[in-house]
Amino acid sequence: MIATDQAGGAPQSRLLTALDWLTQISNLVGSLLILGLVALIASDVLGRNLFGAPISGVPEMVSLSIVAIVFLQAPQALKAGRMTRSDGVIDILHARFPSLAKGLETLFDLTGMAVMAVILYAHWPMMTRSWTRGDFVGAVGDFTAPTWPIKAMLALGCILLALQFGARILRRFLR
């Protein structure tokens, strides 16, 4: 149960709900990118084999999109408990030493937040530089695509993942 304030509202609950909603939207965008890649690759293969005319830029779009998909879908994976990890030791600790397990889980989440903050800190100048310089991938005259949208999706994913790590801590201590 989420703690409520004296006025009877649940500000933590509303914030967590908003975060979960944004995380779902991010996950949906990642899923739509996957569908778009499937259609793009299938069209490229058909165009290449049936008409001898491949679609320009498919390798570039695939390589950029994979990074965006990972960062857009990771926050939902964490929230849903599907982030890859080994539960053997932590499950034993939860059974025998619940307070220690809770502390270790919190340490894991704080470490996750710190890692996302470091990635965002390192990535932010590259993203803003990509925007201001008009960086692109591809070959001029054949295919070009700006890199800033993918870099912005990576930044958004980092922010949402860090917030989901924080939400796990908040949910753990407000139960």
C-alpha positions as a Markdown table, in Angstrom:
| # | Residue | x | y | z |
|---|---|---|---|---|
| 1 | Met | 0.0 | 0.0 | 0.0 |
| 2 | Ile | 1.3 | 3.5 | -0.8 |
| 3 | Ala | 1.6 | 6.0 | 2.0 |
| 4 | Thr | -0.7 | 8.9 | 1.9 |
| 5 | Asp | -0.4 | 12.5 | 3.2 |
| 6 | Gln | -2.5 | 14.0 | 5.9 |
| 7 | Ala | -5.0 | 15.5 | 3.4 |
| 8 | Gly | -6.0 | 12.0 | 2.3 |
| 9 | Gly | -4.4 | 12.2 | -1.1 |
| 10 | Ala | -1.6 | 9.9 | -2.4 |
| 11 | Pro | 1.1 | 12.1 | -4.0 |
| 12 | Gln | 3.5 | 9.2 | -4.2 |
| 13 | Ser | 0.9 | 7.0 | -5.8 |
| 14 | Arg | 0.1 | 9.7 | -8.4 |
| 15 | Leu | 3.8 | 10.2 | -9.2 |
| 16 | Leu | 4.4 | 6.4 | -9.4 |
| 17 | Thr | 1.3 | 6.1 | -11.7 |
| 18 | Ala | 2.6 | 8.9 | -13.9 |
| 19 | Leu | 6.0 | 7.3 | -14.1 |
| 20 | Asp | 4.5 | 3.9 | -14.9 |
| 21 | Trp | 2.4 | 5.5 | -17.6 |
| 22 | Leu | 5.4 | 7.2 | -19.2 |
| 23 | Thr | 7.3 | 3.9 | -19.0 |
| 24 | Gln | 4.5 | 2.1 | -20.8 |
| 25 | Ile | 4.5 | 4.7 | -23.5 |
| 26 | Ser | 8.3 | 4.3 | -23.9 |
| 27 | Asn | 7.8 | 0.6 | -24.1 |
| 28 | Leu | 5.1 | 1.0 | -26.8 |
| 29 | Val | 7.4 | 3.3 | -28.8 |
| 30 | Gly | 10.1 | 0.6 | -28.6 |
| 31 | Ser | 7.7 | -2.1 | -29.7 |
| 32 | Leu | 6.5 | 0.1 | -32.7 |
| 33 | Leu | 10.2 | 0.6 | -33.6 |
| 34 | Ile | 10.5 | -3.2 | -33.7 |
| 35 | Leu | 7.5 | -3.5 | -36.0 |
| 36 | Gly | 8.9 | -0.8 | -38.2 |
| 37 | Leu | 12.2 | -2.6 | -38.4 |
| 38 | Val | 10.5 | -5.9 | -39.3 |
| 39 | Ala | 8.6 | -4.1 | -42.1 |
| 40 | Leu | 11.7 | -2.2 | -43.3 |
| 41 | Ile | 13.9 | -5.3 | -43.4 |
| 42 | Ala | 11.2 | -7.4 | -45.1 |
| 43 | Ser | 10.7 | -4.7 | -47.7 |
| 44 | Asp | 14.4 | -4.4 | -48.2 |
| 45 | Val | 14.8 | -8.2 | -48.7 |
| 46 | Leu | 11.8 | -8.3 | -51.1 |
| 47 | Gly | 13.1 | -5.3 | -53.0 |
| 48 | Arg | 16.6 | -6.7 | -53.2 |
| 49 | Asn | 15.5 | -10.2 | -54.4 |
| 50 | Leu | 12.4 | -9.4 | -56.5 |
| 51 | Phe | 13.4 | -6.1 | -58.1 |
| 52 | Gly | 17.1 | -5.9 | -57.6 |
| 53 | Ala | 16.5 | -2.6 | -55.8 |
| 54 | Pro | 17.4 | -2.6 | -52.1 |
| 55 | Ile | 16.2 | 0.2 | -49.8 |
| 56 | Ser | 19.0 | 2.7 | -49.0 |
| 57 | Gly | 20.0 | 3.1 | -45.4 |
| 58 | Val | 18.5 | -0.1 | -43.9 |
| 59 | Pro | 21.7 | -1.1 | -42.1 |
| 60 | Glu | 22.1 | 2.4 | -40.7 |
| 61 | Met | 18.5 | 2.5 | -39.5 |
| 62 | Val | 18.7 | -1.0 | -38.0 |
| 63 | Ser | 21.9 | -0.2 | -36.0 |
| 64 | Leu | 20.5 | 3.1 | -34.7 |
| 65 | Ser | 17.1 | 1.6 | -33.9 |
| 66 | Ile | 18.5 | -1.3 | -31.8 |
| 67 | Val | 20.1 | 1.1 | -29.4 |
| 68 | Ala | 16.9 | 3.1 | -29.1 |
| 69 | Ile | 14.7 | 0.0 | -28.6 |
| 70 | Val | 16.9 | -1.3 | -25.7 |
| 71 | Phe | 16.8 | 2.0 | -23.8 |
| 72 | Leu | 13.1 | 2.5 | -24.5 |
| 73 | Gln | 12.1 | -0.9 | -23.3 |
| 74 | Ala | 14.5 | -1.4 | -20.4 |
| 75 | Pro | 12.5 | 0.7 | -17.9 |
| 76 | Gln | 9.4 | -1.5 | -18.4 |
| 77 | Ala | 11.5 | -4.7 | -18.1 |
| 78 | Leu | 12.7 | -3.5 | -14.7 |
| 79 | Lys | 9.3 | -2.4 | -13.5 |
| 80 | Ala | 7.8 | -5.8 | -14.6 |
| 81 | Gly | 10.6 | -7.7 | -12.8 |
| 82 | Arg | 11.9 | -9.1 | -16.1 |
| 83 | Met | 15.4 | -7.5 | -15.9 |
| 84 | Thr | 18.0 | -10.3 | -16.2 |
| 85 | Arg | 19.5 | -11.3 | -12.8 |
| 86 | Ser | 20.2 | -14.3 | -10.7 |
| 87 | Asp | 17.7 | -14.7 | -7.8 |
| 88 | Gly | 19.2 | -17.7 | -6.1 |
| 89 | Val | 21.0 | -15.9 | -3.3 |
| 90 | Ile | 18.6 | -13.0 | -2.9 |
| 91 | Asp | 15.6 | -15.5 | -2.6 |
| 92 | Ile | 17.4 | -17.3 | 0.2 |
| 93 | Leu | 18.2 | -14.0 | 2.0 |
| 94 | His | 14.5 | -13.0 | 1.6 |
| 95 | Ala | 13.5 | -16.2 | 3.4 |
| 96 | Arg | 16.1 | -16.1 | 6.2 |
| 97 | Phe | 17.1 | -12.5 | 6.5 |
| 98 | Pro | 14.5 | -10.2 | 5.0 |
| 99 | Ser | 16.0 | -7.0 | 6.3 |
| 100 | Leu | 19.4 | -7.9 | 4.7 |
| 101 | Ala | 17.7 | -8.8 | 1.5 |
| 102 | Lys | 15.8 | -5.5 | 1.5 |
| 103 | Gly | 19.0 | -3.6 | 2.0 |
| 104 | Leu | 20.8 | -5.5 | -0.7 |
| 105 | Glu | 17.9 | -4.9 | -3.1 |
| 106 | Thr | 18.1 | -1.2 | -2.3 |
| 107 | Leu | 21.8 | -1.1 | -2.8 |
| 108 | Phe | 21.3 | -2.8 | -6.2 |
| 109 | Asp | 18.7 | -0.1 | -7.1 |
| 110 | Leu | 20.9 | 2.7 | -6.0 |
| 111 | Thr | 23.7 | 1.3 | -8.1 |
| 112 | Gly | 21.4 | 1.1 | -11.0 |
| 113 | Met | 20.4 | 4.7 | -10.6 |
| 114 | Ala | 24.1 | 5.7 | -10.4 |
| 115 | Val | 25.0 | 3.8 | -13.5 |
| 116 | Met | 22.1 | 5.5 | -15.4 |
| 117 | Ala | 23.2 | 8.9 | -14.1 |
| 118 | Val | 26.8 | 8.3 | -15.3 |
| 119 | Ile | 25.6 | 7.1 | -18.8 |
| 120 | Leu | 23.3 | 10.2 | -19.0 |
| 121 | Tyr | 26.1 | 12.5 | -17.9 |
| 122 | Ala | 28.4 | 11.1 | -20.5 |
| 123 | His | 25.8 | 11.0 | -23.2 |
| 124 | Trp | 24.2 | 14.4 | -22.8 |
| 125 | Pro | 27.0 | 16.4 | -24.5 |
| 126 | Met | 27.0 | 14.0 | -27.5 |
| 127 | Met | 23.2 | 14.3 | -27.8 |
| 128 | Thr | 23.2 | 18.1 | -27.7 |
| 129 | Arg | 26.2 | 18.3 | -30.1 |
| 130 | Ser | 24.3 | 16.0 | -32.5 |
| 131 | Trp | 21.4 | 18.4 | -32.4 |
| 132 | Thr | 23.4 | 21.6 | -32.9 |
| 133 | Arg | 25.7 | 20.2 | -35.6 |
| 134 | Gly | 23.0 | 18.3 | -37.5 |
| 135 | Asp | 24.9 | 15.0 | -37.3 |
| 136 | Phe | 23.7 | 12.3 | -39.5 |
| 137 | Val | 24.5 | 8.7 | -40.6 |
| 138 | Gly | 24.6 | 7.6 | -44.2 |
| 139 | Ala | 26.0 | 9.0 | -47.4 |
| 140 | Val | 25.0 | 12.3 | -48.8 |
| 141 | Gly | 23.2 | 11.9 | -52.0 |
| 142 | Asp | 22.2 | 8.3 | -51.1 |
| 143 | Phe | 20.7 | 8.2 | -47.6 |
| 144 | Thr | 21.0 | 10.3 | -44.5 |
| 145 | Ala | 19.3 | 10.3 | -41.2 |
| 146 | Pro | 19.8 | 12.6 | -38.2 |
| 147 | Thr | 21.3 | 10.9 | -35.1 |
| 148 | Trp | 19.7 | 13.2 | -32.5 |
| 149 | Pro | 16.3 | 11.4 | -32.3 |
| 150 | Ile | 18.0 | 8.2 | -31.4 |
| 151 | Lys | 20.3 | 9.9 | -28.9 |
| 152 | Ala | 17.3 | 11.6 | -27.4 |
| 153 | Met | 15.5 | 8.3 | -27.0 |
| 154 | Leu | 18.6 | 6.9 | -25.3 |
| 155 | Ala | 18.6 | 9.8 | -22.8 |
| 156 | Leu | 14.9 | 9.4 | -22.2 |
| 157 | Gly | 15.4 | 5.7 | -21.5 |
| 158 | Cys | 18.2 | 6.4 | -19.1 |
| 159 | Ile | 16.1 | 8.9 | -17.2 |
| 160 | Leu | 13.1 | 6.5 | -17.1 |
| 161 | Leu | 15.2 | 3.6 | -16.0 |
| 162 | Ala | 16.9 | 5.6 | -13.2 |
| 163 | Leu | 13.4 | 6.8 | -12.1 |
| 164 | Gln | 12.1 | 3.2 | -12.1 |
| 165 | Phe | 15.1 | 2.1 | -9.9 |
| 166 | Gly | 14.1 | 4.9 | -7.6 |
| 167 | Ala | 10.4 | 3.8 | -7.7 |
| 168 | Arg | 11.4 | 0.3 | -6.7 |
| 169 | Ile | 13.1 | 1.7 | -3.6 |
| 170 | Leu | 10.0 | 3.9 | -2.9 |
| 171 | Arg | 7.6 | 1.0 | -3.3 |
| 172 | Arg | 9.8 | -1.3 | -1.2 |
| 173 | Phe | 9.7 | 1.1 | 1.8 |
| 174 | Leu | 6.1 | 2.3 | 1.4 |
| 175 | Arg | 4.6 | -1.2 | 1.5 |
